[in-house]
Each structure stands twice: as structure tokens, then as C-alpha cells.
């Protein structure tokens, strides 16, 4: 799954909604540390905040938690997009 996130990073930075619960979920699931959460929130644009989140994802476990956080915040379509693009080249 990590390979998918890396491969789709620029697309994901355009479509993820970080500001309505996602960052809190990632913090509570220990994907982001409190300091990382502050750094992400300091980014001026949604794209920048998304890139900052995606840059933190460096393990399969973090990616699984990221997908779960997306689902918990009503972004199932994004989680499905990541899963459906497994093995496809972009």
C-alpha cells in the first residue's frame, strides 16, 4: 500500500481533505506526532498540508492507519482510489 501512496502522491495531495478530522485521527492513531501535527497545520494551503502528511507515511502500518483515518472521516472514496490503483502504473 505504501507504494500506491507514493505513486499517487501528487493526485492525493489534490483530493484529500485534511482539515475536518483527518489530522486528529492521524494523531490519535499515532501516525503523526504532536510536533508533526503542528508542522502540518502550519502549511498555508490544503495541498501543502496534504503533502506534509503524505511525506510522513513511510511504513505499511502507517498507510493502513491512513486508510482507516480516511474512512473514519468520510473520505472512503480516497481510500478506495488508493486501493484500486494497486499494481497500476501512472
C-alpha positions, 0 to 999 in steps of 0.5 A: 500500500505504501507504494500506491501512496507514493505513486499517487502522491501528487493526485492525493495531495489534490483530493484529500481533505485534511482539515475536518478530522483527518489530522486528529485521527492521524494523531490519535492513531499515532501516525503523526506526532504532536510536533508533526501535527503542528508542522502540518497545520502550519502549511498555508494551503490544503495541498501543502498540508496534504503533502506534509502528511503524505511525506510522513507515511513511510511504513505499511502500518502507517498507510493502513492507519491512513486508510482507516483515518480516511474512512473514519472521516468520510473520505472512503472514496480516497481510500478506495482510489488508493486501493484500486490503483494497486499494481497500476502504473501512472 
